[in-house]
Amino acid sequence: MKYIYLLIALLISIKCSAQQTVQWTYSTKKIQKNIYEIHLTAMVQNPWHIYSQYMDSGGPLPTTITLNHNPNIELIGTIKEKGKLVTEHVKVFDMDVKYYTDSVDFVQKLKLKDGAHAPISGTIEYMLCEADHCTPPIKRAFEIDLK
């Protein structure tokens, strides 16, 4: 029983440490009337990295962004990634993995219906890794007011 408590404490400590190694900011940019970009930006501390959304299965957990449905918002295209993408072959997975160090900006373009005022909300699920270990998956909720 003592080992179970120790394992739980270790996992909690790893998760808390991981949350301190990445800072998330959320912002909007008005492109034109009723057209916006939302920016979900991760600032990752060295030596950690965060995975791309666009990876083959069988490897580490890719970043997943889920936007909650809002009838006043129409998504335009898919979520883009802006940052310095690193592609590296990882022997453990026997595949190429894609990740970002320092920072990555996830950008979604959307259209707000005329006269509507609507926040957009959702979740980001991600995993952080460094040379010899990774965090368990972390899920965080967000809400952004379209201004």
Backbone as CSV, one residue per row, in Angstrom:
resi,resn,N_x,N_y,N_z,CA_x,CA_y,CA_z,C_x,C_y,C_z
1,MET,0.835,-1.199,0.000,0.000,0.000,0.000,0.876,1.257,0.000
2,LYS,1.969,1.180,0.730,2.883,2.313,0.820,3.403,2.691,-0.570
3,TYR,3.651,1.689,-1.421,4.165,1.936,-2.772,3.125,2.597,-3.669
4,ILE,1.874,2.278,-3.457,0.798,2.913,-4.240,0.750,4.404,-3.923
5,TYR,0.834,4.754,-2.630,0.836,6.170,-2.251,2.054,6.894,-2.820
6,LEU,3.183,6.222,-2.806,4.412,6.801,-3.355,4.265,7.042,-4.862
7,LEU,3.685,6.074,-5.570,3.468,6.211,-7.014,2.505,7.358,-7.314
8,ILE,1.438,7.463,-6.563,0.470,8.556,-6.752,1.146,9.902,-6.504
9,ALA,1.938,10.008,-5.449,2.652,11.261,-5.153,3.624,11.605,-6.267
10,LEU,4.302,10.616,-6.822,5.237,10.839,-7.916,4.516,11.354,-9.157
11,LEU,3.387,10.736,-9.504,2.621,11.174,-10.674,2.088,12.596,-10.499
12,ILE,1.618,12.929,-9.312,1.140,14.289,-9.039,2.292,15.273,-9.160
13,SER,3.431,14.912,-8.649,4.606,15.787,-8.727,5.046,16.006,-10.168
14,ILE,5.031,14.951,-10.994,5.400,15.080,-12.412,4.412,15.991,-13.126
15,LYS,3.106,15.817,-12.857,2.096,16.639,-13.514,2.235,18.107,-13.115
16,CYS,2.462,18.384,-11.844,2.650,19.767,-11.386,3.895,20.374,-12.015
17,SER,4.960,19.599,-12.083,6.199,20.070,-12.704,5.976,20.396,-14.173
18,ALA,5.226,19.552,-14.871,4.963,19.766,-16.300,4.154,21.033,-16.524
19,GLN,3.203,21.310,-15.643,2.396,22.504,-15.820,3.229,23.768,-15.620
20,GLN,4.323,23.666,-14.879,5.196,24.814,-14.685,6.175,24.969,-15.844
21,THR,6.344,23.942,-16.675,7.288,24.018,-17.782,6.657,24.528,-19.067
22,VAL,5.369,24.750,-19.066,4.695,25.342,-20.233,3.730,26.416,-19.739
23,GLN,3.767,27.558,-20.397,2.839,28.654,-20.102,1.940,28.841,-21.321
24,TRP,0.633,28.846,-21.104,-0.324,29.029,-22.194,-0.881,30.444,-22.149
25,THR,-0.993,31.078,-23.317,-1.702,32.348,-23.433,-2.735,32.204,-24.541
26,TYR,-3.823,32.944,-24.404,-4.929,32.883,-25.360,-5.240,34.299,-25.807
27,SER,-5.393,34.488,-27.117,-5.692,35.823,-27.619,-6.500,35.728,-28.911
28,THR,-7.041,36.876,-29.307,-7.782,36.958,-30.568,-7.211,38.080,-31.418
29,LYS,-7.422,37.955,-32.707,-7.018,38.998,-33.645,-8.158,39.146,-34.645
30,LYS,-8.698,40.371,-34.730,-9.773,40.624,-35.683,-9.153,40.861,-37.052
31,ILE,-9.549,40.061,-38.025,-9.002,40.138,-39.378,-9.816,41.114,-40.230
32,GLN,-11.105,40.997,-40.149,-12.052,41.902,-40.812,-13.390,41.733,-40.114
33,LYS,-14.415,42.409,-40.613,-15.717,42.339,-39.951,-16.137,40.873,-39.761
34,ASN,-16.353,40.500,-38.513,-16.822,39.169,-38.112,-15.831,38.030,-38.368
35,ILE,-14.632,38.312,-38.836,-13.617,37.279,-39.066,-12.495,37.466,-38.041
36,TYR,-12.193,36.389,-37.332,-11.196,36.430,-36.261,-10.205,35.285,-36.408
37,GLU,-9.075,35.452,-35.761,-8.155,34.359,-35.505,-8.063,34.221,-33.996
38,ILE,-8.124,32.985,-33.521,-7.818,32.759,-32.111,-6.420,32.147,-32.060
39,HIS,-5.661,32.551,-31.061,-4.286,32.085,-30.888,-4.161,31.402,-29.526
40,LEU,-3.743,30.145,-29.549,-3.448,29.380,-28.342,-1.940,29.163,-28.381
41,THR,-1.220,29.898,-27.552,0.240,29.921,-27.634,0.857,29.233,-26.425
42,ALA,1.739,28.276,-26.706,2.466,27.557,-25.658,3.910,28.036,-25.637
43,MET,4.370,28.492,-24.478,5.770,28.854,-24.264,6.367,27.723,-23.419
44,VAL,7.292,26.972,-24.001,7.822,25.762,-23.386,9.243,26.016,-22.885
45,GLN,9.491,25.664,-21.624,10.827,25.852,-21.044,11.785,24.768,-21.537
46,ASN,13.020,25.171,-21.753,14.078,24.251,-22.145,14.347,23.295,-20.977
47,PRO,14.513,22.026,-21.125,14.734,21.232,-22.327,13.483,20.521,-22.838
48,TRP,12.309,20.929,-22.398,11.061,20.265,-22.768,10.646,20.605,-24.193
49,HIS,9.771,19.762,-24.747,9.147,20.065,-26.036,7.707,19.552,-26.022
50,ILE,6.900,20.108,-26.942,5.485,19.752,-27.063,5.262,19.243,-28.481
51,TYR,4.445,18.220,-28.617,4.253,17.571,-29.913,3.253,18.305,-30.809
52,SER,3.473,18.144,-32.104,2.581,18.681,-33.125,1.229,17.964,-33.063
53,GLN,0.229,18.569,-33.663,-1.078,17.923,-33.814,-1.027,16.864,-34.897
54,TYR,-0.082,17.011,-35.806,-0.064,16.228,-37.039,1.050,15.188,-37.007
55,MET,0.764,14.052,-36.368,1.725,12.949,-36.292,1.008,11.640,-36.591
56,ASP,1.778,10.667,-37.076,1.230,9.335,-37.319,0.928,8.657,-35.986
57,SER,0.008,7.705,-36.028,-0.306,6.965,-34.801,0.832,5.995,-34.482
58,GLY,0.886,5.560,-33.249,1.907,4.623,-32.822,3.059,5.285,-32.101
59,GLY,3.008,6.598,-31.970,4.074,7.327,-31.293,3.557,8.038,-30.074
60,PRO,4.231,9.118,-29.698,3.768,9.891,-28.544,2.434,10.581,-28.844
61,LEU,1.788,11.029,-27.789,0.481,11.683,-27.913,0.620,13.026,-28.623
62,PRO,-0.029,13.192,-29.772,0.010,14.511,-30.414,-0.847,15.497,-29.623
63,THR,-0.556,16.776,-29.778,-1.399,17.799,-29.170,-2.760,17.747,-29.853
64,THR,-3.822,17.788,-29.060,-5.182,17.749,-29.593,-5.939,18.961,-29.062
65,ILE,-6.501,19.731,-29.977,-7.310,20.889,-29.589,-8.742,20.618,-30.017
66,THR,-9.633,20.633,-29.051,-11.045,20.395,-29.309,-11.806,21.681,-29.027
67,LEU,-12.510,22.186,-30.028,-13.305,23.400,-29.872,-14.763,23.005,-29.652
68,ASN,-15.374,23.560,-28.607,-16.777,23.267,-28.322,-17.668,23.917,-29.376
69,HIS,-18.740,23.221,-29.726,-19.676,23.737,-30.732,-20.366,24.994,-30.210
70,ASN,-20.449,25.982,-31.072,-21.174,27.216,-30.775,-21.918,27.594,-32.053
71,PRO,-23.249,27.658,-32.025,-24.011,27.931,-33.248,-23.744,29.319,-33.851
72,ASN,-23.135,30.218,-33.079,-22.834,31.563,-33.587,-21.454,31.665,-34.228
73,ILE,-20.717,30.549,-34.252,-19.349,30.563,-34.771,-19.197,29.508,-35.863
74,GLU,-18.591,29.929,-36.967,-18.271,29.013,-38.067,-16.741,28.940,-38.188
75,LEU,-16.206,27.736,-38.097,-14.757,27.565,-38.237,-14.376,27.679,-39.708
76,ILE,-13.244,28.313,-39.961,-12.728,28.461,-41.322,-11.418,27.682,-41.403
77,GLY,-11.433,26.573,-42.104,-10.229,25.753,-42.235,-9.915,24.984,-40.965
78,THR,-8.660,24.548,-40.894,-8.210,23.759,-39.745,-7.236,24.580,-38.897
79,ILE,-6.906,24.061,-37.740,-5.968,24.742,-36.847,-4.568,24.655,-37.437
80,LYS,-3.931,25.796,-37.581,-2.562,25.887,-38.105,-1.586,25.974,-36.939
81,GLU,-0.355,25.557,-37.197,0.712,25.644,-36.206,1.782,26.598,-36.717
82,LYS,2.191,27.532,-35.865,3.257,28.467,-36.222,4.364,28.356,-35.187
83,GLY,5.539,28.046,-35.656,6.694,27.882,-34.782,7.768,27.125,-35.531
84,LYS,8.870,26.857,-34.861,9.972,26.128,-35.478,9.748,24.631,-35.248
85,LEU,9.239,23.954,-36.275,8.930,22.529,-36.193,10.209,21.710,-36.318
86,VAL,10.386,20.773,-35.387,11.529,19.855,-35.417,10.984,18.471,-35.753
87,THR,11.592,17.809,-36.729,11.247,16.428,-37.051,12.460,15.568,-36.722
88,GLU,12.234,14.516,-35.929,13.339,13.684,-35.470,12.904,12.225,-35.452
89,HIS,13.785,11.343,-35.907,13.487,9.913,-35.836,13.779,9.426,-34.413
90,VAL,12.788,8.800,-33.798,12.918,8.315,-32.427,12.886,6.785,-32.455
91,LYS,13.969,6.177,-31.986,14.112,4.716,-32.036,13.042,3.989,-31.236
92,VAL,12.685,4.544,-30.066,11.689,3.891,-29.210,10.387,3.646,-29.967
93,PHE,9.967,4.602,-30.777,8.731,4.479,-31.549,8.991,3.985,-32.965
94,ASP,10.265,3.956,-33.380,10.670,3.606,-34.739,9.885,4.425,-35.766
95,MET,9.863,5.733,-35.533,9.147,6.638,-36.434,9.668,8.057,-36.266
96,ASP,9.344,8.889,-37.239,9.642,10.313,-37.129,8.567,10.979,-36.286
97,VAL,8.992,11.804,-35.336,8.049,12.569,-34.528,8.274,14.057,-34.801
98,LYS,7.228,14.842,-34.618,7.279,16.288,-34.876,6.949,17.013,-33.582
99,TYR,7.796,18.000,-33.246,7.573,18.723,-32.002,8.126,20.137,-32.095
100,TYR,7.776,20.925,-31.078,8.215,22.319,-30.979,8.952,22.509,-29.655
101,THR,10.058,23.238,-29.721,10.739,23.681,-28.512,10.497,25.182,-28.415
102,ASP,10.701,25.754,-27.297,10.519,27.191,-27.056,9.061,27.621,-27.135
103,SER,8.469,27.639,-28.344,7.077,28.084,-28.440,6.405,27.553,-29.698
104,VAL,5.091,27.508,-29.636,4.257,27.190,-30.793,2.945,27.946,-30.625
105,ASP,2.445,28.456,-31.739,1.183,29.198,-31.757,0.189,28.394,-32.588
106,PHE,-0.882,27.923,-31.955,-1.948,27.212,-32.648,-2.996,28.257,-33.033
107,VAL,-3.299,28.367,-34.332,-4.148,29.445,-34.837,-5.349,28.863,-35.577
108,GLN,-6.545,29.289,-35.171,-7.781,28.893,-35.843,-8.504,30.136,-36.325
109,LYS,-8.841,30.154,-37.598,-9.620,31.258,-38.168,-11.097,30.905,-38.045
110,LEU,-11.932,31.907,-37.758,-13.365,31.654,-37.611,-14.182,32.884,-37.976
111,LYS,-15.461,32.632,-38.189,-16.398,33.705,-38.535,-17.497,33.727,-37.478
112,LEU,-17.758,34.932,-36.972,-18.817,35.144,-35.991,-20.053,35.640,-36.728
113,LYS,-21.222,35.059,-36.433,-22.459,35.487,-37.096,-22.740,36.953,-36.792
114,ASP,-23.346,37.656,-37.752,-23.665,39.081,-37.590,-24.437,39.326,-36.302
115,GLY,-23.985,40.310,-35.544,-24.669,40.724,-34.329,-24.474,39.809,-33.139
116,ALA,-23.787,38.717,-33.323,-23.611,37.759,-32.220,-22.405,38.150,-31.360
117,HIS,-22.508,37.825,-30.098,-21.378,37.961,-29.167,-21.192,36.576,-28.573
118,ALA,-20.058,35.976,-28.845,-19.887,34.599,-28.397,-18.449,34.317,-28.019
119,PRO,-18.249,33.732,-26.854,-16.901,33.241,-26.559,-16.711,31.887,-27.247
120,ILE,-15.469,31.528,-27.457,-15.176,30.185,-27.956,-14.415,29.455,-26.859
121,SER,-14.780,28.204,-26.649,-14.155,27.436,-25.574,-13.781,26.054,-26.089
122,GLY,-12.984,25.378,-25.294,-12.579,24.032,-25.668,-11.526,23.506,-24.731
123,THR,-10.805,22.486,-25.201,-9.748,21.879,-24.408,-8.506,21.649,-25.264
124,ILE,-7.380,21.661,-24.598,-6.104,21.320,-25.209,-5.576,20.122,-24.437
125,GLU,-5.260,19.050,-25.149,-4.620,17.898,-24.512,-3.239,17.756,-25.124
126,TYR,-2.232,17.656,-24.281,-0.861,17.635,-24.772,0.023,16.838,-23.827
127,MET,1.220,16.557,-24.305,2.212,15.849,-23.521,3.545,16.560,-23.728
128,LEU,4.299,16.702,-22.670,5.626,17.310,-22.748,6.672,16.227,-22.559
129,CYS,7.762,16.341,-23.327,8.853,15.376,-23.181,10.182,16.107,-23.161
130,GLU,11.155,15.442,-22.587,12.545,15.864,-22.688,13.338,14.611,-23.033
131,ALA,14.640,14.672,-22.970,15.500,13.592,-23.472,15.126,12.198,-22.972
132,ASP,14.844,12.044,-21.679,14.665,10.689,-21.168,13.316,10.380,-20.537
133,HIS,12.399,11.325,-20.536,11.067,11.006,-20.011,10.023,12.018,-20.477
134,CYS,8.770,11.608,-20.312,7.624,12.443,-20.720,6.651,12.565,-19.557
135,THR,5.815,13.572,-19.641,4.748,13.728,-18.653,3.563,12.871,-19.072
136,PRO,2.697,12.535,-18.142,1.417,11.948,-18.551,0.650,13.013,-19.341
137,PRO,-0.323,12.614,-20.153,-1.113,13.612,-20.887,-1.752,14.626,-19.936
138,ILE,-1.753,15.877,-20.361,-2.326,16.975,-19.584,-3.478,17.563,-20.398
139,LYS,-4.593,17.812,-19.743,-5.758,18.382,-20.420,-6.123,19.677,-19.722
140,ARG,-6.233,20.768,-20.497,-6.642,22.042,-19.901,-7.757,22.674,-20.730
141,ALA,-8.674,23.280,-20.003,-9.797,23.961,-20.637,-9.423,25.423,-20.880
142,PHE,-10.046,26.013,-21.892,-9.844,27.434,-22.163,-11.156,28.043,-22.657
143,GLU,-11.239,29.369,-22.522,-12.347,30.135,-23.075,-11.797,31.484,-23.509
144,ILE,-12.129,31.873,-24.717,-11.639,33.125,-25.271,-12.827,33.956,-25.716
145,ASP,-12.864,35.202,-25.261,-13.919,36.120,-25.674,-13.500,36.760,-26.992
146,LEU,-14.368,36.721,-27.968,-14.054,37.326,-29.264,-14.328,38.821,-29.176
147,LYS,-13.259,39.617,-29.315,-13.382,41.072,-29.177,-13.045,41.728,-30.485
